[in-house]
């Protein structure tokens, strides 16, 4: 919870469209662990819409529909033992294994893809 704001401030430029790149996302999804009045206000000051589940509310908040994609992808990455338990001390080696895991996920999606025609 203490690293939320430094993490948001460290987000690099978001490219895609022509013109000046975006410096921040439009919204931030989070679970109840990030629910605090101070964090919500700091995100609003940065012009980011906080979509954080309030503490004490059930799972029916509607945020799971969007967070499911992230949770699913993380579970696919954690099928690789070297990504589930971090053995590497150097960040560049861990990043290389993370890229390999993403390549394996994309490759399996391409191989299982079937055209509609």
Buried (B, 14 or more C-beta within 10 A) or exposed (E): EEEBBEEBEEEEEEEEEEEEEEEBBEEBBBBBEBBEEEBBEBBEEBEBEBBBBEEEEEEEBEBEEEBEEEEEEEEBBEEBEBBEEEEEEEEEEBEEBBEEBBEBBEEEEEEEEEEEE
